[in-house]
Amino acid sequence: MEPITVAMSGGVDSTVAAHRLLAEDRAVSGVTMRLLPEGASESHEVSLAAAEAAALSLGVSHTILDLSDDFERLVISRMAAQYAAGLTPNPCVVCNEQIKFGLLFGWALDRGGLFGTGHYARTEKAPSGENQLLRAADASKDQSYFLYRLPAETLERTLFPLGDSLKSDVIEEALALGLSAASRPESQDVCFTDESGLLRFVLDRFPSAEEPGPIVNEAGEVLGTHRGLARYTVGQRKGIGVAASEPLHVLSIDGERNQLIVGPVDALDVDSVVATDIVWRGPREEPVPCEVRVRYRGPSARGTATVRGEELSIALDSPLRGVAPGQAVVCYAEDVCLGGGEIRATDDRLPRSHEEMRSRIG
């Protein structure tokens, strides 16, 4: 059997994944990404040490691969630019495509063999003969949303040992084995910082994102002054700073005019989504019924997806709330991931500055 390099974070999932592959008499080694410069984050250093300890507990060799410069260039800088431009990016999608299953995957395969991870996802052969991505058995932990951009050739060389397992069973297994990783907290959605730190990442790189500007309603009436667009996301209610007879929510963000558009919660409902920068494995030029997800932990909705050229249009069967340009939209047929893209517009409410913003941030 081919040797396997397992991406290890020090957490319970990647540790159990490595253990399961060892139990198959595989030749296993561990690798952990350094994503921030040494000394930049105490929590990151703790995670690196935990990964080394996890590998030691399993008796496998371990390497720390410094990808901090690449992570800054490909993930952090891009994310900060998008927030500064009034978008709502998903850095985890970019990190998985460009870093974990890009640079790290390439490094592992250069050493020969296969790549293993603790992601909750599955693969199987499609009728075409190519590997396709499926949702995990544990719907509450499924991570295929973050992996929708992975090509078939990457899936062909990747193993997901936890794809058929429930999270509770993974923890129980780790406890039974006496693995210290069983007690480690799960990583955050944005693994390198907390919420206040995320804002700091943006403002350090784009100070103009803290520039105050008008808060307006859908009619264009000025209601107050915002504290910099980077502090707000579509759907937000708390912290807007405008008194009104009914709660106001952020409906959209206009980076060109430095405006925050607010309104009642019902105005957040959208019936259609348009996405670009797409990866699509389903039929083209014909409507495809599917399940649609626009946030990892958010609700899903039924809809019909149509791909024409490089644009994905989705008509939703029922309104979906809190959808924002910059987010990833991912479509499924049953458990099979059809693909997705980056949301450009909702209900034809495309911010006038959006295309200009994208040309600036690349």
BALOBA-1460 file (C-alpha; in Angstrom, 3 decimals):
// residues 362
<rec num="1" residu="m" x="0.000" y="0.000" z="0.000"/>
<rec num="2" residu="e" x="1.098" y="3.526" z="-0.716"/>
<rec num="3" residu="p" x="2.432" y="5.626" z="2.180"/>
<rec num="4" residu="i" x="0.231" y="8.450" z="3.437"/>
<rec num="5" residu="t" x="1.070" y="11.941" z="4.667"/>
<rec num="6" residu="v" x="-1.618" y="13.150" z="7.084"/>
<rec num="7" residu="a" x="-2.296" y="16.833" z="7.713"/>
<rec num="8" residu="m" x="-2.284" y="17.084" z="11.519"/>
<rec num="9" residu="s" x="-3.589" y="20.034" z="13.519"/>
<rec num="10" residu="g" x="-3.221" y="18.524" z="16.970"/>
<rec num="11" residu="g" x="-6.989" y="18.205" z="17.261"/>
<rec num="12" residu="v" x="-9.043" y="15.091" z="17.750"/>
<rec num="13" residu="d" x="-10.172" y="14.747" z="14.136"/>
<rec num="14" residu="s" x="-6.798" y="14.691" z="12.406"/>
<rec num="15" residu="t" x="-5.290" y="12.573" z="15.205"/>
<rec num="16" residu="v" x="-7.994" y="9.910" z="14.923"/>
<rec num="17" residu="a" x="-7.722" y="10.033" z="11.129"/>
<rec num="18" residu="a" x="-3.999" y="9.289" z="11.382"/>
<rec num="19" residu="h" x="-4.637" y="6.523" z="13.909"/>
<rec num="20" residu="r" x="-7.194" y="4.835" z="11.654"/>
<rec num="21" residu="l" x="-4.773" y="4.831" z="8.741"/>
<rec num="22" residu="l" x="-2.059" y="3.366" z="10.971"/>
<rec num="23" residu="a" x="-4.511" y="0.637" z="11.991"/>
<rec num="24" residu="e" x="-4.697" y="-0.332" z="8.307"/>
<rec num="25" residu="d" x="-0.937" y="-1.044" z="8.421"/>
<rec num="26" residu="r" x="-0.274" y="2.036" z="6.329"/>
<rec num="27" residu="a" x="3.055" y="3.857" z="6.429"/>
<rec num="28" residu="v" x="1.923" y="7.175" z="7.947"/>
<rec num="29" residu="s" x="3.750" y="10.433" z="8.553"/>
<rec num="30" residu="g" x="2.358" y="13.723" z="9.850"/>
<rec num="31" residu="v" x="2.710" y="17.289" z="8.611"/>
<rec num="32" residu="t" x="1.474" y="20.538" z="10.137"/>
<rec num="33" residu="m" x="1.316" y="23.933" z="8.480"/>
<rec num="34" residu="r" x="2.872" y="26.978" z="10.098"/>
<rec num="35" residu="l" x="0.465" y="29.687" z="8.958"/>
<rec num="36" residu="l" x="1.759" y="32.649" z="10.964"/>
<rec num="37" residu="p" x="5.336" y="33.851" z="11.507"/>
<rec num="38" residu="e" x="7.014" y="32.442" z="14.597"/>
<rec num="39" residu="g" x="5.938" y="34.361" z="17.703"/>
<rec num="40" residu="a" x="3.051" y="36.150" z="15.968"/>
<rec num="41" residu="s" x="0.362" y="34.177" z="17.818"/>
<rec num="42" residu="e" x="0.631" y="32.295" z="21.097"/>
<rec num="43" residu="s" x="-2.404" y="30.136" z="20.237"/>
<rec num="44" residu="h" x="-0.850" y="29.157" z="16.912"/>
<rec num="45" residu="e" x="2.349" y="28.060" z="18.661"/>
<rec num="46" residu="v" x="0.243" y="25.995" z="21.077"/>
<rec num="47" residu="s" x="-1.471" y="24.296" z="18.123"/>
<rec num="48" residu="l" x="1.863" y="23.456" z="16.505"/>
<rec num="49" residu="a" x="3.104" y="21.930" z="19.754"/>
<rec num="50" residu="a" x="-0.127" y="19.949" z="20.103"/>
<rec num="51" residu="a" x="0.309" y="18.572" z="16.579"/>
<rec num="52" residu="e" x="3.849" y="17.460" z="17.371"/>
<rec num="53" residu="a" x="2.636" y="15.815" z="20.575"/>
<rec num="54" residu="a" x="-0.183" y="14.053" z="18.710"/>
<rec num="55" residu="a" x="2.243" y="12.645" z="16.152"/>
<rec num="56" residu="l" x="4.581" y="11.526" z="18.937"/>
<rec num="57" residu="s" x="1.726" y="9.770" z="20.731"/>
<rec num="58" residu="l" x="1.012" y="7.785" z="17.563"/>
<rec num="59" residu="g" x="4.664" y="7.045" z="16.915"/>
<rec num="60" residu="v" x="4.769" y="8.730" z="13.500"/>
<rec num="61" residu="s" x="7.330" y="11.154" z="12.113"/>
<rec num="62" residu="h" x="6.248" y="14.774" z="11.983"/>
<rec num="63" residu="t" x="7.182" y="17.850" z="9.960"/>
<rec num="64" residu="i" x="6.203" y="21.488" z="10.435"/>
<rec num="65" residu="l" x="5.992" y="23.115" z="7.014"/>
<rec num="66" residu="d" x="6.330" y="26.896" z="7.013"/>
<rec num="67" residu="l" x="3.663" y="28.314" z="4.682"/>
<rec num="68" residu="s" x="3.254" y="31.610" z="6.523"/>
<rec num="69" residu="d" x="4.345" y="33.810" z="3.595"/>
<rec num="70" residu="d" x="2.003" y="31.986" z="1.234"/>
<rec num="71" residu="f" x="-0.846" y="32.158" z="3.748"/>
<rec num="72" residu="e" x="-0.397" y="35.911" z="4.087"/>
<rec num="73" residu="r" x="-0.322" y="36.374" z="0.318"/>
<rec num="74" residu="l" x="-3.042" y="33.975" z="-0.762"/>
<rec num="75" residu="v" x="-5.495" y="34.065" z="2.160"/>
<rec num="76" residu="i" x="-5.056" y="36.887" z="4.655"/>
<rec num="77" residu="s" x="-4.314" y="39.723" z="2.219"/>
<rec num="78" residu="r" x="-7.125" y="38.680" z="-0.097"/>
<rec num="79" residu="m" x="-9.565" y="38.351" z="2.783"/>
<rec num="80" residu="a" x="-8.622" y="41.760" z="4.189"/>
<rec num="81" residu="a" x="-9.024" y="43.387" z="0.766"/>
<rec num="82" residu="q" x="-12.481" y="41.868" z="0.332"/>
<rec num="83" residu="y" x="-13.680" y="42.992" z="3.757"/>
<rec num="84" residu="a" x="-12.300" y="46.477" z="3.074"/>
<rec num="85" residu="a" x="-14.234" y="46.516" z="-0.212"/>
<rec num="86" residu="g" x="-17.515" y="45.724" z="1.522"/>
<rec num="87" residu="l" x="-17.673" y="42.014" z="0.672"/>
<rec num="88" residu="t" x="-18.147" y="39.048" z="3.016"/>
<rec num="89" residu="p" x="-15.409" y="36.571" z="2.070"/>
<rec num="90" residu="n" x="-14.922" y="32.983" z="3.186"/>
<rec num="91" residu="p" x="-11.180" y="32.553" z="3.792"/>
<rec num="92" residu="c" x="-11.608" y="28.862" z="4.685"/>
<rec num="93" residu="v" x="-12.621" y="28.046" z="1.104"/>
<rec num="94" residu="v" x="-9.534" y="29.820" z="-0.238"/>
<rec num="95" residu="c" x="-7.274" y="28.223" z="2.367"/>
<rec num="96" residu="n" x="-8.473" y="24.727" z="1.530"/>
<rec num="97" residu="e" x="-8.051" y="25.232" z="-2.210"/>
<rec num="98" residu="q" x="-4.797" y="27.183" z="-2.223"/>
<rec num="99" residu="i" x="-3.000" y="26.123" z="0.974"/>
<rec num="100" residu="k" x="-4.157" y="22.770" z="2.409"/>
<rec num="101" residu="f" x="-5.057" y="21.068" z="-0.864"/>
<rec num="102" residu="g" x="-2.714" y="23.247" z="-2.889"/>
<rec num="103" residu="l" x="0.745" y="23.791" z="-1.453"/>
<rec num="104" residu="l" x="0.526" y="21.273" z="1.406"/>
<rec num="105" residu="f" x="-1.026" y="18.621" z="-0.836"/>
<rec num="106" residu="g" x="1.684" y="19.183" z="-3.445"/>
<rec num="107" residu="w" x="4.429" y="18.911" z="-0.826"/>
<rec num="108" residu="a" x="2.955" y="15.647" z="0.461"/>
<rec num="109" residu="l" x="2.621" y="14.090" z="-2.976"/>
<rec num="110" residu="d" x="6.168" y="15.089" z="-3.887"/>
<rec num="111" residu="r" x="7.241" y="12.720" z="-1.109"/>
<rec num="112" residu="g" x="5.251" y="9.934" z="-2.747"/>
<rec num="113" residu="g" x="1.991" y="8.272" z="-1.772"/>
<rec num="114" residu="l" x="-1.362" y="9.740" z="-0.724"/>
<rec num="115" residu="f" x="-2.679" y="12.642" z="1.344"/>
<rec num="116" residu="g" x="-4.941" y="12.159" z="4.386"/>
<rec num="117" residu="t" x="-6.941" y="14.660" z="6.421"/>
<rec num="118" residu="g" x="-9.424" y="14.808" z="9.286"/>
<rec num="119" residu="h" x="-12.073" y="16.594" z="7.221"/>
<rec num="120" residu="y" x="-15.618" y="15.311" z="7.470"/>
<rec num="121" residu="a" x="-16.270" y="14.567" z="3.797"/>
<rec num="122" residu="r" x="-16.469" y="11.578" z="1.473"/>
<rec num="123" residu="t" x="-15.560" y="10.695" z="-2.101"/>
<rec num="124" residu="e" x="-16.821" y="8.130" z="-4.568"/>
<rec num="125" residu="k" x="-16.475" y="7.333" z="-8.249"/>
<rec num="126" residu="a" x="-18.869" y="9.225" z="-10.506"/>
<rec num="127" residu="p" x="-20.415" y="7.554" z="-13.590"/>
<rec num="128" residu="s" x="-17.714" y="9.349" z="-15.584"/>
<rec num="129" residu="g" x="-15.064" y="7.429" z="-13.637"/>
<rec num="130" residu="e" x="-13.743" y="10.516" z="-11.839"/>
<rec num="131" residu="n" x="-13.803" y="10.901" z="-8.077"/>
<rec num="132" residu="q" x="-16.554" y="13.200" z="-6.826"/>
<rec num="133" residu="l" x="-17.048" y="14.949" z="-3.497"/>
<rec num="134" residu="l" x="-19.873" y="13.884" z="-1.169"/>
<rec num="135" residu="r" x="-21.191" y="15.212" z="2.102"/>
<rec num="136" residu="a" x="-20.106" y="13.435" z="5.270"/>
<rec num="137" residu="a" x="-22.295" y="10.962" z="7.121"/>
<rec num="138" residu="d" x="-22.471" y="13.391" z="10.055"/>
<rec num="139" residu="a" x="-24.523" y="16.240" z="8.591"/>
<rec num="140" residu="s" x="-23.763" y="18.485" z="11.569"/>
<rec num="141" residu="k" x="-19.991" y="18.264" z="10.926"/>
<rec num="142" residu="d" x="-19.929" y="17.987" z="7.129"/>
<rec num="143" residu="q" x="-17.113" y="20.114" z="5.656"/>
<rec num="144" residu="s" x="-17.696" y="19.558" z="1.950"/>
<rec num="145" residu="y" x="-18.854" y="23.200" z="1.732"/>
<rec num="146" residu="f" x="-15.238" y="24.286" z="2.210"/>
<rec num="147" residu="l" x="-13.931" y="21.716" z="-0.284"/>
<rec num="148" residu="y" x="-16.242" y="22.329" z="-3.248"/>
<rec num="149" residu="r" x="-13.411" y="23.701" z="-5.388"/>
<rec num="150" residu="l" x="-11.216" y="20.586" z="-5.198"/>
<rec num="151" residu="p" x="-10.631" y="18.954" z="-8.595"/>
<rec num="152" residu="a" x="-11.145" y="15.243" z="-9.251"/>
<rec num="153" residu="e" x="-7.402" y="14.597" z="-9.497"/>
<rec num="154" residu="t" x="-6.916" y="15.964" z="-5.961"/>
<rec num="155" residu="l" x="-9.777" y="13.874" z="-4.596"/>
<rec num="156" residu="e" x="-8.226" y="10.827" z="-6.311"/>
<rec num="157" residu="r" x="-5.118" y="11.143" z="-4.110"/>
<rec num="158" residu="t" x="-6.880" y="12.146" z="-0.864"/>
<rec num="159" residu="l" x="-8.282" y="10.000" z="1.946"/>
<rec num="160" residu="f" x="-10.989" y="11.161" z="4.376"/>
<rec num="161" residu="p" x="-10.987" y="8.493" z="7.123"/>
<rec num="162" residu="l" x="-13.727" y="10.278" z="9.116"/>
<rec num="163" residu="g" x="-16.207" y="10.714" z="6.271"/>
<rec num="164" residu="d" x="-18.463" y="7.849" z="7.358"/>
<rec num="165" residu="s" x="-18.239" y="8.609" z="11.099"/>
<rec num="166" residu="l" x="-20.197" y="10.652" z="13.593"/>
<rec num="167" residu="k" x="-18.219" y="13.217" z="15.554"/>
<rec num="168" residu="s" x="-19.389" y="11.621" z="18.801"/>
<rec num="169" residu="d" x="-17.882" y="8.300" z="17.699"/>
<rec num="170" residu="v" x="-14.587" y="9.981" z="16.848"/>
<rec num="171" residu="i" x="-14.365" y="11.547" z="20.309"/>
<rec num="172" residu="e" x="-15.318" y="8.248" z="21.949"/>
<rec num="173" residu="e" x="-12.594" y="6.491" z="19.967"/>
<rec num="174" residu="a" x="-10.005" y="9.082" z="20.985"/>
<rec num="175" residu="l" x="-10.956" y="8.748" z="24.646"/>
<rec num="176" residu="a" x="-10.760" y="4.964" z="24.467"/>
<rec num="177" residu="l" x="-7.262" y="5.239" z="22.955"/>
<rec num="178" residu="g" x="-6.181" y="7.724" z="25.620"/>
<rec num="179" residu="l" x="-5.356" y="10.415" z="23.079"/>
<rec num="180" residu="s" x="-4.819" y="13.842" z="24.651"/>
<rec num="181" residu="a" x="-6.283" y="15.410" z="21.498"/>
<rec num="182" residu="a" x="-9.738" y="14.274" z="22.666"/>
<rec num="183" residu="s" x="-9.837" y="17.164" z="25.138"/>
<rec num="184" residu="r" x="-8.607" y="19.907" z="22.789"/>
<rec num="185" residu="p" x="-11.181" y="22.541" z="21.741"/>
<rec num="186" residu="e" x="-12.191" y="22.686" z="18.100"/>
<rec num="187" residu="s" x="-10.560" y="25.272" z="15.874"/>
<rec num="188" residu="q" x="-12.465" y="28.460" z="15.060"/>
<rec num="189" residu="d" x="-14.033" y="29.166" z="11.672"/>
<rec num="190" residu="v" x="-11.205" y="31.639" z="11.062"/>
<rec num="191" residu="c" x="-8.414" y="29.613" z="12.599"/>
<rec num="192" residu="f" x="-5.772" y="32.329" z="12.940"/>
<rec num="193" residu="t" x="-7.657" y="34.948" z="14.955"/>
<rec num="194" residu="d" x="-10.725" y="35.754" z="17.009"/>
<rec num="195" residu="e" x="-13.412" y="38.227" z="15.890"/>
<rec num="196" residu="s" x="-11.685" y="41.330" z="17.234"/>
<rec num="197" residu="g" x="-8.402" y="40.153" z="15.774"/>
<rec num="198" residu="l" x="-10.030" y="39.675" z="12.374"/>
<rec num="199" residu="l" x="-10.998" y="43.351" z="12.290"/>
<rec num="200" residu="r" x="-7.452" y="44.270" z="13.268"/>
<rec num="201" residu="f" x="-6.092" y="42.174" z="10.384"/>
<rec num="202" residu="v" x="-8.244" y="44.178" z="7.984"/>
<rec num="203" residu="l" x="-7.585" y="47.653" z="9.396"/>
<rec num="204" residu="d" x="-3.822" y="47.120" z="9.650"/>
<rec num="205" residu="r" x="-3.759" y="46.481" z="5.905"/>
<rec num="206" residu="f" x="-6.516" y="48.855" z="4.782"/>
<rec num="207" residu="p" x="-6.840" y="51.810" z="7.193"/>
<rec num="208" residu="s" x="-9.407" y="53.409" z="4.871"/>
<rec num="209" residu="a" x="-11.854" y="50.630" z="5.847"/>
<rec num="210" residu="e" x="-12.283" y="52.482" z="9.172"/>
<rec num="211" residu="e" x="-13.401" y="55.708" z="7.491"/>
<rec num="212" residu="p" x="-16.858" y="56.816" z="8.738"/>
<rec num="213" residu="g" x="-19.691" y="57.277" z="6.274"/>
<rec num="214" residu="p" x="-23.475" y="57.545" z="5.996"/>
<rec num="215" residu="i" x="-25.959" y="54.915" z="7.145"/>
<rec num="216" residu="v" x="-28.937" y="55.064" z="4.808"/>
<rec num="217" residu="n" x="-32.247" y="53.253" z="4.396"/>
<rec num="218" residu="e" x="-33.453" y="51.701" z="1.144"/>
<rec num="219" residu="a" x="-34.906" y="55.043" z="0.096"/>
<rec num="220" residu="g" x="-31.504" y="56.687" z="0.452"/>
<rec num="221" residu="e" x="-32.390" y="58.716" z="3.550"/>
<rec num="222" residu="v" x="-29.449" y="59.269" z="5.885"/>
<rec num="223" residu="l" x="-30.103" y="57.783" z="9.336"/>
<rec num="224" residu="g" x="-26.709" y="58.099" z="10.958"/>
<rec num="225" residu="t" x="-22.965" y="57.528" z="10.569"/>
<rec num="226" residu="h" x="-21.177" y="54.186" z="10.469"/>
<rec num="227" residu="r" x="-17.725" y="53.521" z="11.983"/>
<rec num="228" residu="g" x="-16.051" y="52.036" z="8.906"/>
<rec num="229" residu="l" x="-17.475" y="49.417" z="6.536"/>
<rec num="230" residu="a" x="-15.085" y="46.679" z="7.693"/>
<rec num="231" residu="r" x="-16.974" y="46.575" z="10.991"/>
<rec num="232" residu="y" x="-20.221" y="45.370" z="9.387"/>
<rec num="233" residu="t" x="-21.577" y="42.344" z="7.552"/>
<rec num="234" residu="v" x="-24.849" y="41.732" z="5.728"/>
<rec num="235" residu="g" x="-27.519" y="40.565" z="8.173"/>
<rec num="236" residu="q" x="-25.936" y="42.230" z="11.206"/>
<rec num="237" residu="r" x="-28.363" y="43.768" z="13.715"/>
<rec num="238" residu="k" x="-26.377" y="44.642" z="16.823"/>
<rec num="239" residu="g" x="-23.915" y="47.509" z="16.883"/>
<rec num="240" residu="i" x="-25.299" y="49.489" z="13.952"/>
<rec num="241" residu="g" x="-25.852" y="52.531" z="16.157"/>
<rec num="242" residu="v" x="-29.138" y="53.843" z="14.725"/>
<rec num="243" residu="a" x="-32.318" y="54.158" z="16.765"/>
<rec num="244" residu="a" x="-35.527" y="53.173" z="14.954"/>
<rec num="245" residu="s" x="-39.082" y="52.066" z="15.675"/>
<rec num="246" residu="e" x="-38.165" y="48.526" z="14.544"/>
<rec num="247" residu="p" x="-34.827" y="46.690" z="14.602"/>
<rec num="248" residu="l" x="-32.609" y="47.542" z="11.644"/>
<rec num="249" residu="h" x="-30.300" y="45.107" z="9.880"/>
<rec num="250" residu="v" x="-27.461" y="45.622" z="7.429"/>
<rec num="251" residu="l" x="-28.960" y="44.936" z="3.977"/>
<rec num="252" residu="s" x="-25.954" y="45.724" z="1.809"/>
<rec num="253" residu="i" x="-22.629" y="47.545" z="1.765"/>
<rec num="254" residu="d" x="-21.705" y="50.108" z="-0.907"/>
<rec num="255" residu="g" x="-17.934" y="50.466" z="-0.908"/>
<rec num="256" residu="e" x="-17.824" y="53.065" z="-3.702"/>
<rec num="257" residu="r" x="-20.019" y="55.505" z="-1.774"/>
<rec num="258" residu="n" x="-18.852" y="54.302" z="1.636"/>
<rec num="259" residu="q" x="-22.487" y="53.708" z="2.550"/>
<rec num="260" residu="l" x="-24.119" y="51.200" z="4.862"/>
<rec num="261" residu="i" x="-27.654" y="50.348" z="3.714"/>
<rec num="262" residu="v" x="-30.004" y="49.196" z="6.487"/>
<rec num="263" residu="g" x="-33.615" y="48.133" z="6.746"/>
<rec num="264" residu="p" x="-36.113" y="45.715" z="8.319"/>
<rec num="265" residu="v" x="-35.263" y="42.033" z="8.666"/>
<rec num="266" residu="d" x="-37.728" y="40.970" z="5.944"/>
<rec num="267" residu="a" x="-35.687" y="42.929" z="3.411"/>
<rec num="268" residu="l" x="-32.851" y="40.427" z="3.897"/>
<rec num="269" residu="d" x="-34.848" y="37.687" z="2.175"/>
<rec num="270" residu="v" x="-33.596" y="36.878" z="-1.315"/>
<rec num="271" residu="d" x="-35.113" y="34.689" z="-4.025"/>
<rec num="272" residu="s" x="-32.125" y="34.408" z="-6.361"/>
<rec num="273" residu="v" x="-28.347" y="34.302" z="-6.292"/>
<rec num="274" residu="v" x="-25.738" y="34.871" z="-8.998"/>
<rec num="275" residu="a" x="-22.187" y="33.566" z="-8.584"/>
<rec num="276" residu="t" x="-18.961" y="33.845" z="-10.564"/>
<rec num="277" residu="d" x="-15.499" y="32.253" z="-10.293"/>
<rec num="278" residu="i" x="-17.363" y="28.950" z="-10.406"/>
<rec num="279" residu="v" x="-16.360" y="25.299" z="-10.182"/>
<rec num="280" residu="w" x="-19.137" y="23.138" z="-11.638"/>
<rec num="281" residu="r" x="-19.454" y="19.377" z="-12.170"/>
<rec num="282" residu="g" x="-23.161" y="19.230" z="-12.968"/>
<rec num="283" residu="p" x="-24.978" y="19.715" z="-16.280"/>
<rec num="284" residu="r" x="-24.523" y="23.018" z="-18.084"/>
<rec num="285" residu="e" x="-27.029" y="25.101" z="-20.009"/>
<rec num="286" residu="e" x="-29.973" y="23.329" z="-18.344"/>
<rec num="287" residu="p" x="-31.760" y="23.857" z="-14.994"/>
<rec num="288" residu="v" x="-30.641" y="21.510" z="-12.205"/>
<rec num="289" residu="p" x="-32.761" y="21.046" z="-9.037"/>
<rec num="290" residu="c" x="-30.464" y="21.132" z="-6.021"/>
<rec num="291" residu="e" x="-29.948" y="21.986" z="-2.382"/>
<rec num="292" residu="v" x="-28.202" y="25.314" z="-1.863"/>
<rec num="293" residu="r" x="-25.948" y="26.360" z="1.007"/>
<rec num="294" residu="v" x="-24.485" y="29.850" z="1.403"/>
<rec num="295" residu="r" x="-22.867" y="29.491" z="4.842"/>
<rec num="296" residu="y" x="-21.174" y="26.554" z="6.529"/>
<rec num="297" residu="r" x="-23.448" y="26.613" z="9.572"/>
<rec num="298" residu="g" x="-26.352" y="28.421" z="7.973"/>
<rec num="299" residu="p" x="-29.650" y="26.962" z="6.769"/>
<rec num="300" residu="s" x="-29.880" y="25.406" z="3.334"/>
<rec num="301" residu="a" x="-32.619" y="25.904" z="0.766"/>
<rec num="302" residu="r" x="-33.971" y="24.152" z="-2.300"/>
<rec num="303" residu="g" x="-33.498" y="25.793" z="-5.654"/>
<rec num="304" residu="t" x="-32.728" y="25.406" z="-9.334"/>
<rec num="305" residu="a" x="-29.218" y="26.096" z="-10.596"/>
<rec num="306" residu="t" x="-28.328" y="27.020" z="-14.164"/>
<rec num="307" residu="v" x="-24.782" y="27.447" z="-15.469"/>
<rec num="308" residu="r" x="-24.213" y="29.498" z="-18.580"/>
<rec num="309" residu="g" x="-20.661" y="30.274" z="-19.507"/>
<rec num="310" residu="e" x="-18.810" y="31.255" z="-16.342"/>
<rec num="311" residu="e" x="-21.859" y="32.326" z="-14.350"/>
<rec num="312" residu="l" x="-24.011" y="30.306" z="-11.952"/>
<rec num="313" residu="s" x="-27.605" y="31.508" z="-11.442"/>
<rec num="314" residu="i" x="-29.789" y="30.013" z="-8.715"/>
<rec num="315" residu="a" x="-33.549" y="30.534" z="-8.377"/>
<rec num="316" residu="l" x="-34.575" y="29.635" z="-4.829"/>
<rec num="317" residu="d" x="-37.813" y="27.781" z="-4.068"/>
<rec num="318" residu="s" x="-38.258" y="29.843" z="-0.904"/>
<rec num="319" residu="p" x="-36.524" y="32.994" z="0.359"/>
<rec num="320" residu="l" x="-33.131" y="32.689" z="2.035"/>
<rec num="321" residu="r" x="-31.915" y="35.258" z="4.533"/>
<rec num="322" residu="g" x="-28.494" y="36.772" z="5.181"/>
<rec num="323" residu="v" x="-26.900" y="36.178" z="1.782"/>
<rec num="324" residu="a" x="-24.013" y="38.505" z="0.949"/>
<rec num="325" residu="p" x="-21.709" y="39.156" z="-2.010"/>
<rec num="326" residu="g" x="-18.355" y="37.474" z="-1.427"/>
<rec num="327" residu="q" x="-19.755" y="34.396" z="0.311"/>
<rec num="328" residu="a" x="-19.459" y="30.949" z="-1.252"/>
<rec num="329" residu="v" x="-22.624" y="29.304" z="-2.562"/>
<rec num="330" residu="v" x="-22.441" y="25.510" z="-2.892"/>
<rec num="331" residu="c" x="-24.989" y="23.234" z="-4.590"/>
<rec num="332" residu="y" x="-25.792" y="19.574" z="-3.913"/>
<rec num="333" residu="a" x="-27.764" y="16.834" z="-5.623"/>
<rec num="334" residu="e" x="-28.591" y="14.585" z="-2.665"/>
<rec num="335" residu="d" x="-25.132" y="14.126" z="-1.074"/>
<rec num="336" residu="v" x="-23.115" y="14.839" z="-4.224"/>
<rec num="337" residu="c" x="-21.451" y="18.243" z="-4.397"/>
<rec num="338" residu="l" x="-22.193" y="19.731" z="-7.821"/>
<rec num="339" residu="g" x="-19.974" y="22.755" z="-7.265"/>
<rec num="340" residu="g" x="-20.472" y="26.430" z="-6.567"/>
<rec num="341" residu="g" x="-18.905" y="29.851" z="-6.771"/>
<rec num="342" residu="e" x="-18.504" y="33.265" z="-5.183"/>
<rec num="343" residu="i" x="-21.737" y="35.193" z="-4.761"/>
<rec num="344" residu="r" x="-21.788" y="38.313" z="-6.896"/>
<rec num="345" residu="a" x="-25.368" y="39.455" z="-6.494"/>
<rec num="346" residu="t" x="-28.693" y="38.613" z="-4.843"/>
<rec num="347" residu="d" x="-32.098" y="39.447" z="-6.351"/>
<rec num="348" residu="d" x="-30.281" y="41.630" z="-8.895"/>
<rec num="349" residu="r" x="-29.216" y="43.893" z="-6.019"/>
<rec num="350" residu="l" x="-25.641" y="44.196" z="-7.266"/>
<rec num="351" residu="p" x="-23.767" y="46.992" z="-5.463"/>
<rec num="352" residu="r" x="-22.804" y="49.549" z="-8.094"/>
<rec num="353" residu="s" x="-19.195" y="49.370" z="-6.954"/>
<rec num="354" residu="h" x="-18.869" y="45.598" z="-6.851"/>
<rec num="355" residu="e" x="-17.185" y="44.931" z="-10.208"/>
<rec num="356" residu="e" x="-14.882" y="47.868" z="-9.599"/>
<rec num="357" residu="m" x="-14.022" y="46.485" z="-6.155"/>
<rec num="358" residu="r" x="-13.221" y="43.052" z="-7.567"/>
<rec num="359" residu="s" x="-10.904" y="44.569" z="-10.175"/>
<rec num="360" residu="r" x="-9.019" y="46.355" z="-7.397"/>
<rec num="361" residu="i" x="-8.602" y="43.366" z="-5.094"/>
<rec num="362" residu="g" x="-7.890" y="40.763" z="-7.781"/>
